[in-house]
C-alpha cells in the first residue's frame, strides 16, 4: 500500500485550498448537453458515477463561454446564470464523496466546425481540414477583450454554483493556444509578435478571472509543452510562458501537447524514448524541465497506467498531481480501486479493428470512450469489453443515416 499512500496525500494549492489526494480526472469532452448548451441529466449521472470514486479533482470537459463558438454541437455553454440550477446540481452530485469539481473553460477559435456562423481566431489561418473548419477572421481588439471578460464571467458563475475551481484550456490548438503559436498568430499589435505579446491573451484571462473570483478560488491552466509542428509553439517558449503564468499566481499548470494536426495528447506525433516509456507519461521529460522553472503545482496527464510509476513521479518531486483521462471512461472508480488495493494498474486494450485505414483515422478511439461515457450517462456502468466493431457500426449508423 506504500504507493497508494503516496497518492493519498493531500496537497494545498497556492490559493490555500487543500485537494484531498493527488489523482485528477483530466478533461474529456462529454459532448452530451441538451439543446442550447444546457447541462443534461445524462451529464449529471456521469459525474455522479465519477464522484463516487473519491478522485481528488474532477475536471469537466469543454465548457464554452460563447454560444456562437462551439467546438462540438453538444457542448455545455455557460454565458450567464440561465443554467444555475443545473450547474449547482452538477457540483453537488460530483462532490458528495469529497472530490473537487473544476470547470474547464474554453473557446475553440479556428477549431470551430462549419455549423458556427462566424469563426474567429488570432489571425485568419485556416486548418488544413477545410471541408470541416472554415477560414477564421482575425478578432478585433474589442472582441479580444470581450472574450477575456467571457472567461472571467464563466469562472464567476462556476464559483457561484459551488464548483471548487476552474481550468483555462490553453492547449490542443484552441483559441488561447492559437494566440501563443506563431503559426496561427500573425498579428502585429499588442497581441502578436513577441512571446510576451502572444502570451498576453492567456495572462489577461487569468487576471480577469482572479479579479472576479477572488484570491482563494483555484485557477489552473492546461498548456501545451509544444505543438509538435515546425515553426509553431516550442518547448522553450512553453517553459517561458509557464514562468510568466507562475509569476501571476496560477494555482495549477497541467502539461499536455499537440493540436488537431499533431495529436500528441493521444500519444502521437512524437517519438518517445525508451527511458520515457518506462515512466509511462507522454511528457515526462518536459515536466522535469518545467519543475526547474516554477514552484507552481504541476499536473501531468497522458500515458500513466501503473500505481507504482504514478507514485514515484510524486515521490521524486517531478510533479504534484497525476492526471488520467481515458481510464476513467472505462473504470470510473479507479481512484477508489487504487486506494483500496483492488487495482495496481490499469490497461485498456487498443481500440482497433485491424483494418489499417480505419484505425489510422482516429475517430474510432474517440467514439469508443465517448460511448462508455454515454453509457454512464444512462445510469449504466461502462463495459471494459465493449466491442470495437459495435462502436464502428454505431458511428457509421449515426454518420450516414
C-alpha positions in Angstrom: 0.0 0.0 0.0 3.1 2.3 0.0 2.4 3.6 -3.5 -1.3 4.2 -2.7 -0.4 6.1 0.4 1.8 8.5 -1.5 -1.1 9.3 -3.9 -3.5 9.7 -1.0 -1.5 12.6 0.5 -3.5 15.9 0.4 -2.0 18.9 -1.2 -2.6 22.6 -0.5 -2.6 24.9 -3.6 -1.1 28.4 -3.5 -4.6 29.9 -3.0 -5.0 28.0 0.2 -7.4 25.3 -0.9 -6.4 21.7 0.0 -7.0 18.9 -2.5 -7.7 15.5 -0.8 -5.4 13.4 -2.9 -3.1 13.5 -5.9 -5.2 11.9 -8.6 -7.1 14.1 -11.2 -9.6 13.0 -13.7 -8.5 15.2 -16.6 -10.9 16.7 -19.1 -12.7 14.6 -21.7 -15.4 16.1 -23.9 -18.8 14.8 -22.8 -20.5 16.3 -25.9 -23.8 15.4 -24.3 -25.5 18.6 -23.4 -29.2 19.4 -24.1 -30.2 21.9 -26.7 -28.8 25.4 -26.1 -25.8 24.1 -24.1 -27.9 23.1 -21.0 -26.1 20.6 -18.7 -28.2 17.4 -19.2 -29.4 14.8 -16.8 -27.0 12.5 -18.6 -24.0 14.6 -17.7 -25.2 14.7 -14.1 -25.5 10.9 -13.9 -22.0 10.6 -15.5 -20.4 12.9 -12.8 -22.4 11.2 -10.0 -20.7 8.0 -11.0 -17.3 9.6 -11.2 -17.9 11.4 -7.9 -18.4 8.1 -6.1 -14.7 7.2 -6.8 -13.1 9.7 -4.5 -10.8 11.3 -7.1 -9.0 14.4 -5.9 -10.2 16.7 -8.7 -12.7 16.0 -11.5 -12.1 18.4 -14.4 -15.1 18.8 -16.7 -14.9 18.6 -20.4 -15.0 21.7 -22.5 -17.5 24.3 -21.2 -17.9 27.0 -23.8 -18.1 30.7 -22.7 -19.7 31.8 -26.0 -22.7 30.1 -27.6 -21.6 31.3 -31.0 -18.3 29.5 -30.7 -18.8 25.8 -30.2 -16.3 23.0 -30.6 -19.0 20.4 -30.7 -22.7 20.6 -31.2 -23.5 19.3 -27.7 -21.0 21.4 -25.7 -22.2 22.8 -22.4 -22.4 26.6 -22.6 -22.1 29.0 -19.7 -22.6 32.6 -20.7 -24.8 33.7 -17.8 -26.8 32.2 -14.9 -29.5 30.6 -17.1 -28.5 27.1 -16.1 -27.5 27.9 -12.5 -29.8 25.2 -11.1 -28.2 22.5 -13.3 -24.7 23.8 -12.5 -25.4 23.6 -8.8 -26.7 20.1 -9.1 -23.6 19.1 -11.2 -21.4 20.4 -8.4 -23.5 18.7 -5.7 -23.5 15.2 -7.3 -19.8 15.3 -8.1 -18.6 16.5 -4.7 -20.6 14.4 -2.2 -17.6 12.0 -1.6 -15.0 14.7 -1.3 -13.9 15.3 -4.9 -13.4 18.8 -6.1 -15.1 19.7 -9.3 -13.3 22.1 -11.6 -14.8 23.7 -14.8 -12.6 23.6 -17.9 -13.4 26.9 -19.8 -12.7 27.0 -23.5 -13.2 28.9 -26.8 -12.3 26.9 -29.9 -11.3 29.8 -32.1 -10.5 28.4 -35.6 -11.3 24.8 -34.4 -15.0 25.7 -34.7 -16.8 23.4 -37.2 -18.8 24.8 -40.0 -22.1 24.9 -38.1 -20.7 28.0 -36.4 -21.7 31.1 -38.4 -18.8 33.4 -37.6 -15.4 31.8 -36.8 -12.7 33.9 -35.2 -9.1 33.4 -34.2 -5.9 35.4 -33.5 -5.4 35.6 -37.3 -7.0 34.2 -40.5 -5.0 31.0 -40.6 -7.3 28.1 -41.6 -7.0 24.4 -40.5 -5.9 22.0 -43.3 -9.3 20.2 -42.9 -11.0 22.9 -44.9 -14.2 20.9 -45.5 -14.8 20.8 -41.8 -13.4 24.0 -40.5 -14.0 27.4 -42.2 -11.4 30.1 -42.5 -11.4 32.3 -39.4 -11.3 36.0 -39.4 -8.9 37.9 -37.0 -10.5 39.1 -33.8 -10.8 42.8 -33.3 -9.3 44.4 -30.2 -12.9 44.8 -28.8 -13.6 41.1 -29.4 -10.4 40.0 -27.7 -11.4 41.9 -24.5 -14.9 40.6 -24.7 -13.6 37.0 -24.9 -11.4 37.7 -21.8 -14.4 39.1 -20.0 -16.4 36.0 -21.1 -13.8 33.6 -19.5 -14.0 35.6 -16.3 -17.8 35.6 -16.2 -17.9 31.9 -16.8 -15.5 31.3 -13.9 -17.5 33.5 -11.6 -20.7 31.6 -12.4 -18.9 28.3 -11.7 -17.9 29.7 -8.3 -21.4 30.8 -7.5 -22.7 27.4 -8.5 -20.5 25.7 -5.9 -17.7 24.4 -8.2 -14.3 24.2 -6.4 -12.1 25.6 -9.2 -11.7 26.4 -12.9 -9.2 25.5 -15.6 -8.4 27.7 -18.6 -8.0 25.5 -21.7 -4.8 26.9 -23.2 -3.7 23.7 -25.1 -4.6 21.5 -28.1 -4.8 24.2 -30.6 -7.9 26.1 -29.2 -8.1 29.9 -29.1 -5.6 30.5 -26.2 -3.2 28.1 -27.9 -3.8 29.9 -31.2 -2.6 33.2 -29.7 0.5 31.5 -28.3 1.7 30.0 -31.6 3.5 31.9 -34.4 1.8 29.6 -36.9 -1.7 30.8 -36.0 -0.9 34.3 -34.6 0.4 36.6 -37.3 -0.7 39.8 -35.5 1.4 42.9 -35.4 -0.4 44.6 -32.5 0.0 44.1 -28.7 -1.4 40.6 -29.1 1.2 39.3 -31.5 4.8 39.2 -32.5 7.0 38.7 -29.3 6.2 35.8 -27.0 5.3 38.3 -24.3 2.6 39.7 -26.6 1.4 36.3 -27.7 1.1 35.2 -24.1 -0.8 38.4 -23.2 -4.2 36.8 -24.0 -3.7 33.9 -21.6 -2.4 36.2 -18.9 -5.2 38.7 -19.2 -7.7 35.8 -19.0 -6.1 34.7 -15.7 -6.1 38.3 -14.4 -9.8 38.8 -15.2 -10.8 35.5 -13.6 -8.7 36.3 -10.5 -10.3 39.7 -10.2 -13.8 38.2 -10.3 -13.4 35.1 -8.2 -11.0 36.5 -5.5 -7.7 35.2 -4.1 -8.9 32.0 -2.5 -10.5 30.2 -5.5 -8.3 27.8 -7.5 -7.4 28.8 -11.1 -5.5 26.4 -13.3 -4.5 26.3 -16.9 -3.8 23.5 -19.4 -0.9 24.3 -21.7 1.0 22.6 -24.4 4.6 21.5 -23.8 4.8 22.1 -27.6 2.7 22.0 -30.7 5.0 19.5 -32.4 4.8 21.4 -35.7 7.6 23.1 -37.5 7.6 26.8 -36.7 4.9 26.5 -34.0 4.9 26.9 -30.2 8.1 25.3 -28.9 9.1 23.7 -25.6 11.4 26.7 -24.9 8.5 29.1 -25.4 6.2 26.9 -23.3 8.7 27.0 -20.4 8.9 30.8 -20.7 5.1 31.1 -20.6 4.9 28.7 -17.6 7.3 31.1 -15.8 5.0 34.1 -16.8 1.9 32.3 -15.5 3.6 31.3 -12.3 4.6 34.8 -11.5 0.9 35.8 -11.9 -0.1 33.4 -9.1 -1.6 30.5 -11.1 -2.7 27.6 -8.8 -2.0 24.7 -11.1 -0.5 24.1 -14.5 -1.4 21.0 -16.5 1.0 19.9 -19.2 -0.2 18.4 -22.4 0.8 18.8 -26.0 -0.3 18.8 -29.7 -3.1 20.2 -31.8 -5.7 18.8 -34.2 -3.0 18.4 -36.8 -0.5 16.7 -34.4 -2.4 14.9 -31.7 0.5 14.4 -29.2 -2.1 14.4 -26.3 -3.1 11.0 -27.6 0.5 9.7 -27.6 1.1 10.6 -31.3 3.3 13.0 -33.1 6.5 12.5 -31.1 8.9 9.6 -30.9 9.1 8.5 -27.2 12.5 7.5 -25.8 12.8 4.1 -24.0 13.6 5.9 -20.7 10.4 7.9 -21.1 8.4 4.9 -21.9 9.4 3.3 -18.6 8.0 6.4 -16.9 4.8 6.0 -19.0 3.8 9.6 -19.3 4.0 11.2 -22.7 5.6 14.5 -21.5 7.7 13.1 -18.6 10.9 14.7 -19.8 9.3 18.1 -20.2 7.7 18.1 -16.8 11.1 17.7 -15.2 12.3 20.8 -17.1 9.2 22.7 -16.1 9.8 21.8 -12.4 13.1 23.7 -12.5 11.3 26.8 -13.8 8.4 27.0 -11.5 7.1 26.3 -8.0 3.5 26.3 -9.2 1.8 22.9 -8.7 2.2 20.7 -11.8 -0.3 18.2 -13.2 0.8 15.8 -15.9 -1.8 13.9 -18.0 -1.3 11.2 -20.6 0.1 7.7 -20.5 0.1 6.9 -16.8 -1.1 3.3 -16.2 0.6 1.8 -13.1 0.3 2.9 -9.5 4.0 2.5 -8.8 5.0 4.8 -11.6 2.5 7.4 -10.6 3.6 7.3 -7.0 7.3 7.5 -7.9 6.7 10.6 -10.0 5.1 12.3 -7.0 7.8 11.0 -4.6 10.6 12.2 -6.9 9.0 15.6 -6.9 8.7 15.6 -10.7 5.0 16.7 -10.4 2.3 17.2 -7.8 -0.8 15.6 -9.4 -1.2 12.6 -11.7 -3.8 13.1 -14.5 -5.8 10.3 -16.0 -8.5 10.6 -18.7 -9.5 7.6 -20.8 -9.0 5.1 -18.0 -11.8 6.9 -16.1 -14.1 6.4 -19.0 -13.8 2.6 -18.6 -13.1 2.4 -14.8 -14.9 5.3 -13.2 -14.0 4.3 -9.6 -10.3 3.9 -10.5 -9.1 6.1 -7.6 -11.1 4.1 -5.1 -9.8 0.9 -6.6 -6.2 2.1 -6.3 -6.6 3.2 -2.7 -8.4 0.1 -1.6 -5.8 -2.1 -3.2 -8.1 -3.8 -5.7 -6.1 -2.4 -8.6 -2.4 -1.5 -9.0 -2.5 -0.8 -12.7 -5.0 -0.1 -15.5 -4.7 -1.2 -19.1 -7.2 -0.6 -21.8 -7.0 -2.8 -24.9 -6.1 -0.9 -28.1 -9.2 0.4 -29.8 -8.5 -1.1 -33.2 -10.3 -3.1 -35.8 -7.2 -4.4 -37.6 -8.2 -2.5 -40.7 -5.4 0.0 -41.1 -7.1 2.8 -43.0 -10.0 2.8 -40.4 -7.6 2.7 -37.4 -5.4 5.5 -38.7 -8.4 7.9 -38.9 -8.6 8.3 -35.2 -12.4 8.7 -34.9 -12.9 5.2 -33.5 -10.8 5.8 -30.4 -12.7 8.9 -29.6 -16.1 7.2 -30.3 -15.2 4.2 -28.1 -14.6 6.3 -25.0 -17.4 8.6 -25.8 -19.8 5.7 -25.9 -18.5 4.5 -22.5 -19.3 7.9 -21.0 -22.8 7.9 -22.7 -23.5 4.5 -21.0 -22.7 6.1 -17.6 -25.0 9.0 -18.6 -27.8 6.5 -18.9 -27.1 5.2 -15.3 -25.3 2.1 -16.6 -21.7 1.1 -15.8 -19.1 1.2 -18.6 -18.2 -2.0 -20.3 -14.4 -2.8 -20.5 -15.2 -5.5 -23.0 -17.2 -3.2 -25.3 -16.9 -4.4 -28.9 -14.9 -2.1 -31.2 -17.0 -3.3 -34.1 -20.2 -2.3 -32.3 -18.7 1.2 -31.8 -17.8 1.3 -35.5 -21.3 0.2 -36.5 -22.9 2.8 -34.3 -20.6 5.5 -35.7 -21.5 4.6 -39.3 -25.2 4.4 -38.5 -25.1 7.9 -36.8 -23.0 9.5 -39.6 -24.7 8.0 -42.6 -28.3 7.6 -41.5 
